[in-house]
Amino acid sequence: MEKDLLLMKELTETAGPPGFEVRIHEVMRKHLADLQAELITDNLGSIVGKKGDSGPKILLAAHLDEVAFLITHITDDGFLRFLPLGGWWGHVMLAQRVKVLTGAGDLTGVIGSKAPHVLSLEERRNVLEIDNMFIDIGASSREEAEKFGVQVGDPAVPVCPFEVLPNPKLLLAKAWDNRAGCYLALKVMEQIQQENLSNTVYAGATVQEEVGLRGAETLAHKISPDIAFALDVGVAGDTPGMAQKDGRTRLGKGPLLGFLDRTMIPHLKLRNFVIETAREHNIPFQIDVMPGGGTDAGKIHTAYNGIPSMVIGVPARYIHSHVSVVHRDDLDHAVKLLVALLKKLDAAAVQSIKGLGPHDPARQ
């Protein structure tokens, strides 16, 4: 398997529930250190590599965490009750494998519920509530589950090995949301190693995005960037049942530029600067409008006096489930666009973006 695919495999298969990102934090730390980046962390566990010591500060922020679960109760019969960490939909959870991360080691379990054969007609019509699900780890009692190492407060993550599909451009894994962004941050840092940039780049990932964009707030205060890009995924609209009003983005048609989400409208001058750069370098892109979700940029752009921010990411199928699919070309084009932006974001360009005045035509 080639180097970049091995990196994707490592990033996606490593566990990183919100609040428990230590394993994926260490993976990012290792790769950023290998790139000779100066390592900077906040007190919650967000981590970036720094390149440069002068000029405007440009932040590229993915997030480390993935949607997961937290064990809240062990029944007398040894089953584990849980709560979601991040947004989950009951239909995608049943009969799926998980790893419970205990102090004694990882345990395989399966998410179960009452069998469909005994459900009432009304129950069959509705999405099963998460409160009615459990994780079966093969324990016969609470005591046996505790002997296996399980404690209330342990997290659990989905199980899905990384796989290249028959179309080698399509890549299947868990946690593309948001190990895709982590991959972008590392590849950009790799590609600018020999560049003499007119800015200081901070590239890495935050913690606890899926439960409230928490690491984004602390990292923004740690770095105080002049410009920020949130590196994330968006919902691909190219599967059966998706109406155009629900999403027009497609795998393989270019990286996503976020024009609107629940947490942010991008800075207009920065948005135009990104579009101009993409067109200048013949990089395909897609416009993403996501009224039902948000990214770390939602917290970053309101820090201090305001930080011009933009979401650049890739479309993904089936996010917030055990498995998701992205396209290799979208990842490659996103890296190309980010590198091109970093080469242009000198002091004059940043000041022009930040200097939105009352008579500026960009306000119209």
SETOR-770707 format. One line per field, with one value per residue (C-alpha): residue number from 0; residue in one letter; y, x, z. Coordinates in Angstrom, 3 decimals. Example, Ala and Ser with C-alpha at 12.3 -4.5 7.8 and 13.67 -1.06 7.14 Angstrom:
<sites>
nugu <- [0;1];
lodo <- [A;S];
py <- [-4.500;-1.060];
px <- [12.300;13.670];
pz <- [7.800;7.140];
</sites>
This chain:
<sites>
nugu <- [0;1;2;3;4;5;6;7;8;9;10;11;12;13;14;15;16;17;18;19;20;21;22;23;24;25;26;27;28;29;30;31;32;33;34;35;36;37;38;39;40;41;42;43;44;45;46;47;48;49;50;51;52;53;54;55;56;57;58;59;60;61;62;63;64;65;66;67;68;69;70;71;72;73;74;75;76;77;78;79;80;81;82;83;84;85;86;87;88;89;90;91;92;93;94;95;96;97;98;99;100;101;102;103;104;105;106;107;108;109;110;111;112;113;114;115;116;117;118;119;120;121;122;123;124;125;126;127;128;129;130;131;132;133;134;135;136;137;138;139;140;141;142;143;144;145;146;147;148;149;150;151;152;153;154;155;156;157;158;159;160;161;162;163;164;165;166;167;168;169;170;171;172;173;174;175;176;177;178;179;180;181;182;183;184;185;186;187;188;189;190;191;192;193;194;195;196;197;198;199;200;201;202;203;204;205;206;207;208;209;210;211;212;213;214;215;216;217;218;219;220;221;222;223;224;225;226;227;228;229;230;231;232;233;234;235;236;237;238;239;240;241;242;243;244;245;246;247;248;249;250;251;252;253;254;255;256;257;258;259;260;261;262;263;264;265;266;267;268;269;270;271;272;273;274;275;276;277;278;279;280;281;282;283;284;285;286;287;288;289;290;291;292;293;294;295;296;297;298;299;300;301;302;303;304;305;306;307;308;309;310;311;312;313;314;315;316;317;318;319;320;321;322;323;324;325;326;327;328;329;330;331;332;333;334;335;336;337;338;339;340;341;342;343;344;345;346;347;348;349;350;351;352;353;354;355;356;357;358;359;360;361;362;363];
lodo <- [M;E;K;D;L;L;L;M;K;E;L;T;E;T;A;G;P;P;G;F;E;V;R;I;H;E;V;M;R;K;H;L;A;D;L;Q;A;E;L;I;T;D;N;L;G;S;I;V;G;K;K;G;D;S;G;P;K;I;L;L;A;A;H;L;D;E;V;A;F;L;I;T;H;I;T;D;D;G;F;L;R;F;L;P;L;G;G;W;W;G;H;V;M;L;A;Q;R;V;K;V;L;T;G;A;G;D;L;T;G;V;I;G;S;K;A;P;H;V;L;S;L;E;E;R;R;N;V;L;E;I;D;N;M;F;I;D;I;G;A;S;S;R;E;E;A;E;K;F;G;V;Q;V;G;D;P;A;V;P;V;C;P;F;E;V;L;P;N;P;K;L;L;L;A;K;A;W;D;N;R;A;G;C;Y;L;A;L;K;V;M;E;Q;I;Q;Q;E;N;L;S;N;T;V;Y;A;G;A;T;V;Q;E;E;V;G;L;R;G;A;E;T;L;A;H;K;I;S;P;D;I;A;F;A;L;D;V;G;V;A;G;D;T;P;G;M;A;Q;K;D;G;R;T;R;L;G;K;G;P;L;L;G;F;L;D;R;T;M;I;P;H;L;K;L;R;N;F;V;I;E;T;A;R;E;H;N;I;P;F;Q;I;D;V;M;P;G;G;G;T;D;A;G;K;I;H;T;A;Y;N;G;I;P;S;M;V;I;G;V;P;A;R;Y;I;H;S;H;V;S;V;V;H;R;D;D;L;D;H;A;V;K;L;L;V;A;L;L;K;K;L;D;A;A;A;V;Q;S;I;K;G;L;G;P;H;D;P;A;R;Q];
py <- [0.000;3.415;5.943;8.259;5.373;4.050;7.501;7.508;4.028;5.036;8.218;6.634;3.443;5.210;5.836;9.399;9.917;13.471;14.063;10.944;12.030;10.938;8.173;10.250;13.214;11.097;10.059;13.710;14.609;11.899;12.966;16.692;16.032;13.985;17.091;19.114;21.312;23.166;21.529;23.708;22.436;23.954;22.635;20.518;18.535;20.380;20.237;22.097;22.200;25.617;26.624;30.102;32.929;36.090;37.539;36.943;33.830;31.368;28.543;25.290;23.472;20.009;18.195;15.044;13.626;11.316;10.572;7.890;6.689;6.858;3.976;5.163;1.973;-1.755;-3.880;-6.802;-9.084;-7.481;-5.296;-1.739;1.255;4.302;7.860;9.287;11.543;13.694;13.377;9.879;8.595;5.386;3.728;3.512;2.043;-1.325;-4.531;-2.522;-3.432;-1.119;-1.122;-0.258;1.476;0.278;0.708;-3.014;-2.941;-2.684;-4.916;-5.746;-5.328;-5.079;-2.591;-4.416;-3.864;-5.773;-8.152;-6.855;-10.014;-8.799;-5.135;-3.743;-2.241;1.244;0.500;-0.749;2.561;4.689;5.153;3.226;5.530;5.246;4.831;1.419;0.199;-1.501;-2.834;-6.574;-7.504;-11.129;-10.627;-12.611;-10.248;-6.828;-8.469;-10.237;-7.030;-5.232;-8.114;-7.575;-4.020;-2.009;0.994;3.602;6.530;4.419;5.490;3.283;3.867;2.334;-0.503;-0.188;-0.990;1.349;-0.042;1.055;0.226;-1.383;2.134;3.032;6.697;5.816;5.297;3.692;4.042;5.129;8.648;10.450;13.102;14.399;12.431;13.760;17.195;15.766;14.249;17.603;19.404;16.911;16.863;20.659;20.829;18.253;20.159;23.529;22.175;23.610;26.750;30.164;31.533;35.086;33.952;31.655;28.501;26.570;23.246;20.567;19.642;20.525;18.405;18.029;19.495;16.970;18.009;21.781;23.118;23.339;22.877;25.459;28.118;27.288;26.885;30.207;31.930;30.091;31.158;34.295;33.749;36.453;34.061;30.620;27.686;24.898;21.634;19.368;17.214;17.953;15.800;14.395;14.815;12.136;9.123;7.855;9.761;13.007;15.885;18.847;21.065;18.736;18.921;19.240;18.191;15.044;12.871;13.603;17.048;19.044;20.287;22.034;25.758;26.474;29.373;28.879;26.640;26.866;28.486;30.800;32.855;33.140;36.463;37.841;39.063;35.807;33.829;35.785;35.402;31.612;31.423;33.623;31.417;28.204;29.600;30.945;27.439;25.579;23.758;22.466;23.351;22.926;25.294;23.812;25.136;23.221;24.863;21.880;21.601;23.551;23.426;24.733;27.939;28.781;29.417;30.571;33.415;35.129;35.016;38.322;41.052;38.512;36.198;35.971;32.289;29.834;26.144;24.117;20.410;17.410;15.753;12.450;9.855;8.389;10.585;10.220;6.477;3.532;4.007;6.829;7.243;10.035;10.564;10.691;13.491;15.756;15.311;16.017;19.125;20.438;20.138;21.914;24.757;25.216;25.298;27.862;30.012;29.892;31.067;34.140;35.110;37.611;40.691;42.821;40.189;39.588;43.303;43.712;40.898;42.260;45.901;45.863;49.503;51.285;52.190;48.853;47.467;43.974;45.020;45.351];
px <- [0.000;1.382;2.518;-0.498;-2.956;-1.097;-1.431;-5.165;-5.497;-3.676;-5.688;-9.094;-8.566;-7.206;-9.789;-10.593;-13.926;-14.738;-12.916;-10.791;-8.655;-5.337;-4.618;-5.285;-3.530;-0.395;-0.700;-0.898;1.967;4.155;3.515;3.860;7.143;8.369;7.769;10.042;7.119;7.205;4.468;1.908;-0.969;-3.700;-4.724;-7.580;-5.468;-5.741;-2.457;-0.886;2.480;3.991;6.088;7.555;8.173;7.010;4.132;0.428;-0.648;-2.691;-4.500;-5.534;-7.734;-9.219;-10.664;-9.370;-12.571;-15.125;-18.734;-18.724;-20.449;-20.043;-20.913;-23.399;-24.587;-23.820;-26.945;-27.167;-26.972;-23.733;-25.096;-23.810;-26.122;-24.671;-25.166;-24.038;-21.001;-21.926;-24.858;-26.190;-29.323;-30.776;-31.275;-27.526;-26.507;-28.172;-26.153;-22.957;-19.697;-17.941;-14.741;-15.151;-11.954;-11.300;-8.357;-7.649;-7.753;-10.224;-13.290;-15.397;-19.129;-22.230;-25.077;-28.335;-31.978;-35.199;-35.534;-37.685;-39.810;-41.361;-41.796;-45.293;-46.417;-46.069;-42.543;-41.554;-42.643;-40.414;-36.680;-35.575;-34.564;-30.948;-32.225;-33.557;-30.230;-27.353;-23.867;-23.337;-19.725;-20.491;-20.596;-23.145;-23.276;-22.223;-19.435;-18.115;-18.273;-16.322;-13.841;-13.337;-12.345;-15.484;-16.304;-19.006;-17.454;-15.526;-15.943;-16.744;-15.993;-17.285;-15.403;-14.707;-11.335;-9.951;-10.476;-9.829;-12.946;-12.862;-12.804;-9.443;-10.410;-13.144;-11.902;-14.033;-13.387;-14.833;-14.148;-13.534;-15.342;-12.840;-9.680;-10.049;-9.255;-6.356;-4.973;-5.275;-3.436;-0.560;-0.259;-0.252;2.442;4.450;4.159;5.225;8.375;10.634;8.555;9.723;6.331;5.518;3.419;3.414;1.357;-0.316;-1.709;-3.312;-6.541;-8.793;-10.586;-14.289;-15.688;-18.515;-19.867;-19.755;-16.668;-14.869;-11.257;-11.726;-12.392;-9.342;-7.015;-8.115;-7.256;-3.934;-2.830;-4.865;-4.620;-5.149;-6.893;-8.365;-9.516;-11.586;-10.738;-13.779;-16.185;-19.631;-22.573;-22.319;-25.539;-24.905;-26.710;-30.243;-32.968;-31.012;-32.959;-31.090;-32.434;-30.759;-27.318;-25.721;-22.156;-20.693;-17.686;-14.828;-16.019;-13.656;-13.224;-16.062;-16.124;-18.503;-20.840;-23.206;-23.717;-25.532;-22.541;-20.996;-21.295;-17.733;-15.934;-16.850;-13.393;-11.779;-14.442;-13.766;-9.997;-10.379;-12.554;-10.144;-7.218;-9.030;-9.863;-6.341;-4.933;-7.727;-8.740;-12.328;-14.504;-18.058;-20.207;-21.487;-24.554;-25.261;-27.982;-28.180;-24.551;-21.451;-17.668;-14.874;-14.918;-18.125;-16.134;-12.877;-14.368;-15.839;-12.663;-11.051;-12.045;-13.119;-10.990;-11.818;-12.542;-13.619;-14.479;-12.537;-13.220;-14.372;-17.754;-18.327;-21.072;-22.680;-20.978;-22.013;-22.284;-19.910;-18.658;-18.077;-16.680;-14.573;-12.868;-9.090;-9.221;-11.157;-8.482;-5.691;-7.396;-8.090;-4.393;-3.468;-5.876;-4.664;-1.019;-1.852;-3.637;-0.703;1.633;-0.565;-1.490;1.271;0.854;-0.610;-3.168;-4.233;-4.549;-6.656;-8.946;-9.235;-9.597;-13.259;-14.325;-17.683;-17.112;-15.637;-17.581;-17.255;-19.911;-22.519];
pz <- [0.000;-0.967;1.621;1.432;1.693;4.723;6.301;5.576;7.070;10.235;10.652;10.081;12.060;15.154;17.863;18.883;20.669;21.806;25.079;24.560;21.597;23.111;20.568;17.455;19.120;19.353;15.697;14.646;16.964;15.435;11.859;12.536;14.360;11.392;9.277;11.583;12.618;15.918;18.000;19.761;21.912;24.011;27.415;26.026;23.561;20.251;18.354;15.428;13.753;13.131;10.106;9.878;12.329;10.602;8.634;9.160;11.045;9.004;10.803;9.097;11.607;11.190;14.199;15.832;17.257;15.666;16.595;19.270;22.451;26.242;28.561;31.198;32.877;33.130;33.539;35.935;32.890;31.614;28.811;28.403;28.168;26.458;25.261;21.919;21.677;18.701;16.315;15.680;13.928;15.329;11.942;11.258;14.608;15.128;14.633;14.125;15.843;18.283;20.297;23.974;25.077;28.635;30.933;30.498;26.690;23.825;23.805;20.755;21.143;18.998;19.300;19.900;20.802;21.142;18.168;15.270;15.455;18.725;17.836;17.559;14.244;15.726;16.964;13.504;11.942;14.157;14.457;17.523;20.362;21.475;25.043;23.965;22.589;24.350;23.633;23.960;24.799;25.634;29.395;31.428;34.419;35.633;37.577;34.474;32.416;35.135;35.226;31.479;32.378;31.548;33.707;33.479;31.630;29.117;25.469;22.493;18.806;15.561;13.884;10.158;8.538;5.887;2.385;-1.185;-3.206;-6.692;-8.097;-6.509;-6.233;-3.711;-0.165;2.548;6.281;9.578;10.855;7.569;9.593;10.259;9.595;6.045;7.475;9.488;6.288;4.494;7.292;7.230;3.434;3.240;5.894;3.941;0.666;2.101;3.730;1.023;0.434;1.602;2.608;3.636;6.565;9.567;9.093;11.902;10.641;12.790;14.534;17.443;20.035;20.856;17.654;17.493;20.902;20.544;18.687;22.026;20.967;18.223;20.829;22.933;19.943;18.434;21.702;21.876;18.388;17.576;13.803;11.185;8.779;9.468;7.370;8.898;7.118;7.292;5.315;3.934;2.971;-0.555;-2.497;-5.111;-3.663;-4.428;-2.622;-2.305;-3.847;-5.314;-2.553;-0.018;-1.620;-5.024;-4.205;-5.718;-5.040;-7.427;-8.516;-6.326;-2.769;-0.958;-0.228;2.616;1.759;4.710;7.705;11.007;12.720;10.125;6.967;5.598;5.399;1.978;0.924;2.020;0.163;-3.011;-2.536;-2.290;-5.401;-7.346;-6.320;-7.290;-10.721;-11.179;-10.671;-12.510;-9.343;-9.456;-6.481;-5.259;-3.231;0.018;1.843;5.059;7.186;9.526;10.654;11.546;11.771;13.958;11.922;13.758;16.933;15.358;13.324;16.404;18.529;19.584;17.126;14.535;12.394;8.669;8.200;5.518;5.387;2.829;2.780;0.781;0.224;2.000;1.891;5.034;7.648;11.290;10.878;11.131;7.574;5.107;1.600;0.070;-3.292;-3.676;-6.262;-3.892;-1.230;-3.716;-5.099;-1.596;-0.752;-3.984;-3.230;0.348;-0.729;-3.417;-0.840;1.565;-1.187;-1.778;1.784;2.515;4.708;1.916;0.922;4.511;5.223;2.100;3.244;6.784;5.741;4.815;4.900;4.602;0.943;-0.113;-3.111;-1.612;0.896;-1.823];
</sites>
